[in-house]
Amino acid sequence: KRSLEDPDINKPIVQDLWVDDTTYRITRLNVEDQRLNKSLLTDYEDHRQTDGGSFPFKSKTVIKADKILKIDIEYQKISLNNDIEFPFNIPIGYERIQ
């Protein structure tokens, strides 16, 4: 309700959440900074059961600031609590930059 009111420069950042009435999962997130006229809107889709519970395998985000940025993410698989290994080696002559 608050984000539907007239913008007021004294308001803090406003966050709205849409929750599915059967699964109680967040389906949409909207964050607005009315003072700076910037916003972030994310839609979460394709919730599936994983070892860690229900997880949205798709998300679409639109960030409005100086420019408009659109980000679409789609996960193929999710694994939890596994060690991550990266297939590369650090060269012997590498010197760490401080």
VOGU-3710 file (C-alpha; in Angstrom, 3 decimals, decimal comma):
1> krsledpdin> 0,000/0,000/0,000  2,733/2,407/0,902  4,393/2,329/-2,517  1,067/3,207/-4,152  0,891/6,507/-2,294  2,315/9,736/-3,703  6,136/9,761/-3,696  7,484/11,599/-0,671  11,163/12,563/-0,386  11,028/11,827/3,352
11> kpivqdlwvd> 10,127/8,168/2,838  12,822/5,550/3,148  13,325/2,857/0,544  10,065/0,989/-0,033  10,030/-2,779/-0,505  6,996/-4,725/-1,715  6,764/-8,519/-1,781  4,205/-10,648/-3,607  3,700/-14,056/-1,998  1,986/-17,051/-3,583
21> dttyritrln> -1,124/-17,829/-1,527  -0,686/-21,613/-1,750  3,086/-22,124/-1,424  3,918/-18,933/0,516  6,906/-18,378/-1,771  7,941/-14,932/-2,958  6,945/-14,507/-6,597  7,837/-10,826/-7,029  10,061/-8,309/-5,280  9,915/-4,571/-5,883
31> vedqrlnksl> 12,344/-2,162/-4,212  12,017/1,575/-4,812  14,144/4,465/-3,665  11,704/7,278/-4,266  14,236/9,927/-3,252  16,684/8,888/-5,974  14,038/7,660/-8,433  15,655/4,215/-8,731  14,035/0,810/-8,568  14,551/-2,924/-8,819
41> ltdyedhrqt> 11,804/-5,355/-9,845  12,366/-9,124/-9,793  9,905/-11,843/-10,813  10,635/-15,364/-9,543  9,315/-18,303/-11,563  9,525/-22,071/-11,905  9,796/-22,932/-8,196  11,024/-26,505/-7,746  11,781/-28,631/-4,718  15,503/-29,037/-3,940
51> dggsfpfksk> 17,427/-30,492/-1,004  17,255/-27,026/0,558  13,528/-26,502/-0,068  11,650/-24,753/-2,822  13,848/-22,667/-5,141  12,981/-20,417/-8,114  14,846/-21,739/-11,150  14,051/-18,607/-13,188  14,218/-14,936/-12,322  13,767/-11,786/-14,355
61> tvikadkilk> 15,078/-8,507/-12,948  14,726/-4,946/-14,200  16,860/-2,252/-12,578  15,923/1,333/-13,323  18,545/3,941/-12,458  20,565/6,158/-14,785  20,029/3,396/-17,342  17,701/0,406/-17,506  19,329/-2,975/-16,936  17,522/-6,279/-17,570
71> idieyqkisl> 18,835/-9,535/-16,110  17,340/-12,962/-16,861  18,679/-15,942/-14,892  17,783/-19,578/-15,467  19,325/-22,364/-13,388  19,756/-25,832/-14,849  20,586/-27,627/-11,606  21,328/-26,799/-8,010  23,470/-28,715/-5,544  23,841/-27,754/-1,909
81> nndiefpfni> 26,603/-28,276/0,646  29,124/-29,586/-1,897  32,738/-28,475/-2,134  33,312/-26,399/-5,247  36,325/-27,117/-7,410  37,545/-24,902/-10,204  39,497/-26,469/-13,095  42,538/-24,171/-13,114  45,987/-23,903/-11,577  47,790/-20,799/-10,357
91> pigyeriq> 51,089/-20,396/-12,261  54,282/-20,801/-10,209  55,511/-17,313/-11,168  52,343/-15,624/-9,917  52,924/-12,859/-7,370  50,004/-11,758/-5,272  49,288/-8,027/-5,515  48,758/-6,366/-2,141
//
